[in-house]
Amino acid sequence: MNFLGLKEDCETLLSRFQATDSVRYEEFLSVWKEMKFHTIFFGGMRNLESNRFSKEALSVASPFFLPPYTFQIRVGALYLLYGLYNTQLCEPKQKIRIALKDWTEVEKFHQDLVSSQHLDAVYIFRQMRRCRAFYFTAMPMMLTFKSQKSIPADDGKEEFKDVRDRVADLVTTESLEEMVNVHEHYQKNKHLMHADKSESDKSLSLIKEDLTDNLNSLVSQYQCWRQENRAPRMKNDEEKEGTSQESEGSERARVLAGIKSKSYTAVTQAAKSRRHRQVQLASSESGSDYKSTKAEKRRLKKLKFKATKEAQKQTYLSLIKKKSSVKMPAISEEDSSSSGEEVPVKKRKRKR
């Protein structure tokens, strides 16, 4: 079943995300909310039609996640698949079909995300793996028995696709090695021909001796330039740019503060008749004096509290010593044997 306008809406969303020139999830989320893209599932559809629509939406968005599209479009397609998978109204949820032949490209893309430190995209990809959002199949589209279905060609926007490297197709490592071997063989034969002659024949010096070296260096320089232009902006680079802007702002604030302090500290000398109106210096030291006095008060308060505690302790110890010095009254020997007479002890009678 064909749902008209679905692919155009996905392309519009990705083109707006491409205009932000970023791969951050916050930028994609702002575009998603601005277009209210989650409302595509809010149509009055029954369960069967809703399942078909969700499957079609995921199948339309999944090709943008694979080559030959650019890195930014592939990251946007990852975010788009994540949003479509989590906002669909089907129970159970429809999964994203990924052919086994394309899974190697997906793993390479994941390694590029990790090496570039795009942690938001890495988190979303691993979250989708944890939720088992991918459905591994033999073919990207479903095929049935005795049905002749041709896989439609990918007719996506050209500005989404990565530009083909014609230089890499023309000058490969094998061709460079072959050129080096041919050039060395040519130079050897030329030296053998001019071994007996004192002067070399100018008719044979048609090629520069450092031809292969120059060609190899030019190709390597081109590859480095292309890699730098195609490389996505790393998170550390964005943080460095932010820190450089902050340092520039702090430097400017420091200069302004210095100018202000100079203007406040530079006080003109008053005349003798106006010495009683002499202007006092008002600098930033007043704030520090206020802070120091406040800290001094807090320190004195602590010392006073400690002194009172110590005084209470001393009084308590003195009371204990006084109590311990008071002795019990001793009984003299005369009192204990005053009469000297023994007191008779009554005998108990036995009961019969």
C-alpha positions as semicolon CSV with decimal commas, in nm:
position;residue;x (nm);y (nm);z (nm)
1;M;0,000;0,000;0,000
2;N;0,140;0,339;-0,101
3;F;0,096;0,631;0,138
4;L;0,135;0,951;-0,059
5;G;0,349;1,226;0,087
6;L;0,526;1,010;0,344
7;K;0,863;1,010;0,170
8;E;0,838;1,384;0,095
9;D;0,776;1,455;0,463
10;C;1,080;1,250;0,565
11;E;1,298;1,428;0,308
12;T;1,173;1,767;0,430
13;L;1,262;1,677;0,788
14;L;1,610;1,559;0,690
15;S;1,672;1,864;0,470
16;R;1,585;2,095;0,761
17;F;1,817;1,896;0,986
18;Q;2,089;1,922;0,721
19;A;2,048;2,302;0,719
20;T;2,147;2,314;1,089
21;D;2,497;2,188;0,995
22;S;2,511;1,978;1,313
23;V;2,463;1,618;1,424
24;R;2,339;1,694;1,774
25;Y;2,016;1,534;1,888
26;E;1,890;1,864;2,033
27;E;1,889;2,020;1,685
28;F;1,695;1,726;1,540
29;L;1,449;1,735;1,828
30;S;1,375;2,102;1,770
31;V;1,303;2,033;1,401
32;W;1,088;1,730;1,497
33;K;0,882;1,938;1,739
34;E;0,855;2,228;1,496
35;M;0,707;2,000;1,228
36;K;0,499;1,804;1,485
37;F;0,617;1,490;1,313
38;H;0,479;1,257;1,579
39;T;0,124;1,341;1,464
40;I;0,157;1,131;1,145
41;F;0,029;0,833;1,347
42;F;-0,278;1,021;1,472
43;G;-0,498;0,953;1,169
44;G;-0,820;0,760;1,209
45;M;-0,684;0,418;1,114
46;R;-0,782;0,072;1,223
47;N;-0,533;-0,174;1,362
48;L;-0,448;-0,341;1,030
49;E;-0,404;-0,010;0,847
50;S;-0,202;0,132;1,136
51;N;0,036;-0,167;1,120
52;R;0,080;-0,121;0,746
53;F;0,141;0,252;0,780
54;S;0,401;0,204;1,056
55;K;0,581;-0,060;0,851
56;E;0,579;0,168;0,545
57;A;0,709;0,466;0,745
58;L;1,002;0,265;0,881
59;S;1,082;0,119;0,538
60;V;1,082;0,470;0,385
61;A;1,318;0,611;0,649
62;S;1,558;0,314;0,670
63;P;1,736;0,366;0,331
64;F;1,861;0,707;0,449
65;F;2,044;0,523;0,729
66;L;2,268;0,341;0,479
67;P;2,524;0,448;0,216
68;P;2,560;0,635;-0,021
69;Y;2,416;0,913;0,195
70;T;2,633;1,159;0,386
71;F;2,728;1,121;0,750
72;Q;2,490;1,393;0,870
73;I;2,193;1,247;0,678
74;R;2,266;0,902;0,821
75;V;2,273;1,043;1,174
76;G;1,945;1,225;1,102
77;A;1,796;0,901;0,968
78;L;1,902;0,724;1,290
79;Y;1,721;0,989;1,494
80;L;1,420;0,965;1,261
81;L;1,397;0,587;1,298
82;Y;1,426;0,623;1,674
83;G;1,140;0,873;1,681
84;L;0,916;0,673;1,447
85;Y;0,976;0,350;1,638
86;N;0,887;0,503;1,975
87;T;0,586;0,710;1,861
88;Q;0,406;0,443;1,662
89;L;0,074;0,327;1,806
90;C;0,103;-0,041;1,712
91;E;0,107;-0,316;1,971
92;P;0,340;-0,499;1,931
93;K;0,564;-0,241;1,766
94;Q;0,671;-0,280;1,404
95;K;1,046;-0,336;1,368
96;I;1,306;-0,192;1,130
97;R;1,411;-0,433;0,856
98;I;1,789;-0,450;0,809
99;A;1,937;-0,689;0,554
100;L;2,239;-0,890;0,661
101;K;2,443;-0,750;0,371
102;D;2,388;-0,398;0,510
103;W;2,470;-0,476;0,873
104;T;2,846;-0,442;0,814
105;E;2,789;-0,084;0,700
106;V;2,582;-0,019;1,013
107;E;2,862;-0,150;1,235
108;K;3,117;0,070;1,056
109;F;2,887;0,366;1,107
110;H;2,864;0,285;1,478
111;Q;3,244;0,274;1,505
112;D;3,265;0,614;1,332
113;L;3,022;0,755;1,588
114;V;3,226;0,618;1,877
115;S;3,558;0,745;1,736
116;S;3,408;1,090;1,668
117;Q;3,264;1,099;2,023
118;H;2,906;1,167;1,915
119;L;2,777;1,019;2,238
120;D;2,412;1,118;2,184
121;A;2,396;0,921;1,858
122;V;2,585;0,628;2,015
123;Y;2,339;0,621;2,307
124;I;2,036;0,620;2,073
125;F;2,182;0,342;1,859
126;R;2,254;0,124;2,164
127;Q;1,913;0,202;2,305
128;M;1,755;0,073;1,982
129;R;1,968;-0,242;1,999
130;R;1,862;-0,295;2,360
131;C;1,493;-0,257;2,267
132;R;1,547;-0,499;1,975
133;A;1,415;-0,248;1,725
134;F;1,605;-0,407;1,433
135;Y;1,470;-0,705;1,245
136;F;1,749;-0,890;1,063
137;T;1,636;-1,026;0,728
138;A;1,783;-1,171;0,412
139;M;1,635;-0,900;0,188
140;P;1,550;-0,536;0,261
141;M;1,188;-0,595;0,154
142;M;0,956;-0,890;0,205
143;L;0,939;-1,143;-0,078
144;T;0,672;-1,411;-0,117
145;F;0,662;-1,737;-0,307
146;K;0,590;-1,714;-0,684
147;S;0,578;-1,337;-0,678
148;Q;0,788;-1,131;-0,914
149;K;0,878;-0,812;-0,733
150;S;1,162;-0,591;-0,843
151;I;1,345;-0,397;-0,574
152;P;1,285;-0,029;-0,651
153;A;1,589;0,182;-0,724
154;D;1,692;0,439;-0,467
155;D;1,585;0,777;-0,606
156;G;1,663;0,993;-0,304
157;K;1,774;1,354;-0,319
158;E;2,113;1,411;-0,473
159;E;2,211;1,667;-0,208
160;F;2,169;1,396;0,055
161;K;2,411;1,158;-0,114
162;D;2,783;1,154;-0,062
163;V;2,989;1,281;-0,356
164;R;3,175;1,001;-0,530
165;D;3,553;1,022;-0,510
166;R;3,665;1,010;-0,873
167;V;4,033;1,049;-0,783
168;A;4,023;0,743;-0,559
169;D;3,853;0,547;-0,836
170;L;4,117;0,654;-1,089
171;V;4,434;0,634;-0,878
172;T;4,429;0,325;-0,659
173;T;4,709;0,167;-0,459
174;E;4,751;-0,110;-0,717
175;S;4,781;0,136;-1,002
176;L;5,036;0,342;-0,808
177;E;5,249;0,034;-0,738
178;E;5,235;-0,062;-1,105
179;M;5,340;0,288;-1,210
180;V;5,634;0,279;-0,966
181;N;5,753;-0,055;-1,106
182;V;5,724;0,064;-1,466
183;H;5,907;0,388;-1,386
184;E;6,194;0,208;-1,213
185;H;6,228;-0,034;-1,505
186;Y;6,232;0,259;-1,748
187;Q;6,503;0,442;-1,553
188;K;6,722;0,129;-1,538
189;N;6,701;0,072;-1,913
190;K;6,777;0,438;-1,980
191;H;7,090;0,428;-1,763
192;L;7,207;0,111;-1,937
193;M;7,171;0,275;-2,279
194;H;7,376;0,579;-2,169
195;A;7,646;0,387;-1,986
196;D;7,896;0,412;-2,274
197;K;7,815;0,772;-2,373
198;S;7,955;1,075;-2,194
199;E;7,643;1,285;-2,249
200;S;7,286;1,161;-2,214
201;D;7,049;1,177;-2,504
202;K;6,790;1,449;-2,453
203;S;6,536;1,262;-2,666
204;L;6,503;0,998;-2,391
205;S;6,454;1,237;-2,099
206;L;6,083;1,283;-2,156
207;I;5,958;1,197;-1,806
208;K;6,060;1,353;-1,477
209;E;6,254;1,125;-1,249
210;D;6,037;1,208;-0,945
211;L;5,707;1,156;-1,127
212;T;5,575;0,875;-0,908
213;D;5,683;1,046;-0,585
214;N;5,506;1,368;-0,680
215;L;5,194;1,179;-0,783
216;N;5,187;0,984;-0,458
217;S;5,231;1,298;-0,246
218;L;4,956;1,481;-0,439
219;V;4,713;1,192;-0,392
220;S;4,790;1,171;-0,018
221;Q;4,742;1,549;0,018
222;Y;4,409;1,525;-0,161
223;Q;4,294;1,241;0,060
224;C;4,389;1,435;0,375
225;W;4,207;1,746;0,249
226;R;3,896;1,545;0,164
227;Q;3,901;1,368;0,500
228;E;3,923;1,699;0,686
229;N;3,631;1,845;0,490
230;R;3,414;1,538;0,528
231;A;3,497;1,471;0,893
232;P;3,203;1,550;1,123
233;R;3,250;1,810;1,387
234;M;3,362;1,642;1,705
235;K;3,219;1,721;2,041
236;N;3,559;1,828;2,171
237;D;3,592;2,082;1,888
238;E;3,258;2,237;1,981
239;E;3,364;2,250;2,347
240;K;3,695;2,410;2,245
241;E;3,510;2,673;2,041
242;G;3,283;2,742;2,337
243;T;3,579;2,770;2,575
244;S;3,762;3,004;2,334
245;Q;3,456;3,230;2,316
246;E;3,429;3,224;2,695
247;S;3,799;3,309;2,728
248;E;3,757;3,602;2,487
249;G;3,460;3,726;2,690
250;S;3,649;3,689;3,017
251;E;3,950;3,874;2,870
252;R;3,727;4,160;2,764
253;A;3,563;4,172;3,108
254;R;3,908;4,176;3,269
255;V;4,019;4,470;3,054
256;L;3,703;4,663;3,138
257;A;3,751;4,594;3,509
258;G;4,110;4,721;3,487
259;I;3,999;5,042;3,317
260;K;3,729;5,095;3,578
261;S;3,968;5,036;3,866
262;K;4,217;5,282;3,718
263;S;3,948;5,545;3,678
264;Y;3,838;5,500;4,040
265;T;4,184;5,493;4,191
266;A;4,312;5,799;4,004
267;V;4,207;6,084;4,239
268;T;4,327;6,438;4,181
269;Q;4,496;6,633;4,461
270;A;4,265;6,895;4,607
271;A;4,365;7,252;4,681
272;K;4,468;7,366;5,031
273;S;4,143;7,553;5,079
274;R;3,948;7,232;5,010
275;R;4,156;6,981;5,201
276;H;3,866;6,916;5,432
277;R;3,671;6,797;5,126
278;Q;3,942;6,559;5,011
279;V;3,798;6,271;4,810
280;Q;3,866;5,932;4,959
281;L;3,971;5,640;4,743
282;A;3,687;5,401;4,675
283;S;3,819;5,083;4,528
284;S;3,731;4,722;4,534
285;E;3,925;4,691;4,862
286;S;3,618;4,811;5,053
287;G;3,439;4,490;4,965
288;S;3,735;4,286;5,077
289;D;3,754;4,488;5,404
290;Y;3,387;4,420;5,464
291;K;3,446;4,052;5,408
292;S;3,750;4,052;5,637
293;T;3,559;4,227;5,917
294;K;3,279;3,980;5,883
295;A;3,522;3,689;5,905
296;E;3,691;3,852;6,207
297;K;3,357;3,883;6,386
298;R;3,281;3,519;6,316
299;R;3,626;3,419;6,451
300;L;3,582;3,626;6,769
301;K;3,241;3,474;6,825
302;K;3,392;3,124;6,802
303;L;3,670;3,216;7,046
304;K;3,418;3,358;7,292
305;F;3,210;3,043;7,272
306;K;3,518;2,829;7,336
307;A;3,614;3,045;7,636
308;T;3,270;3,008;7,796
309;K;3,283;2,633;7,741
310;E;3,626;2,618;7,905
311;A;3,505;2,823;8,204
312;Q;3,205;2,592;8,253
313;K;3,436;2,293;8,240
314;Q;3,669;2,440;8,501
315;T;3,382;2,516;8,742
316;Y;3,250;2,164;8,702
317;L;3,591;2,013;8,781
318;S;3,631;2,232;9,089
319;L;3,293;2,117;9,224
320;I;3,393;1,755;9,179
321;K;3,717;1,815;9,373
322;K;3,530;1,977;9,662
323;K;3,293;1,685;9,689
324;S;3,576;1,434;9,689
325;S;3,759;1,624;9,973
326;V;3,463;1,588;10,218
327;K;3,524;1,261;10,417
328;M;3,277;1,038;10,601
329;P;3,278;1,075;10,988
330;A;3,503;0,813;11,150
331;I;3,388;0,624;11,462
332;S;3,638;0,638;11,747
333;E;3,749;0,334;11,940
334;E;3,603;0,465;12,267
335;D;3,259;0,485;12,117
336;S;3,282;0,134;11,985
337;S;3,376;-0,009;12,332
338;S;3,238;0,250;12,569
339;S;3,092;0,017;12,838
340;G;3,325;-0,278;12,790
341;E;3,044;-0,511;12,888
342;E;2,934;-0,787;12,656
343;V;2,573;-0,793;12,557
344;P;2,417;-1,135;12,628
345;V;2,275;-1,310;12,324
346;K;1,944;-1,476;12,373
347;K;1,925;-1,841;12,281
348;R;1,648;-1,959;12,061
349;K;1,429;-2,231;12,198
350;R;1,366;-2,542;11,996
351;K;1,014;-2,630;11,921
352;R;0,908;-2,974;12,027
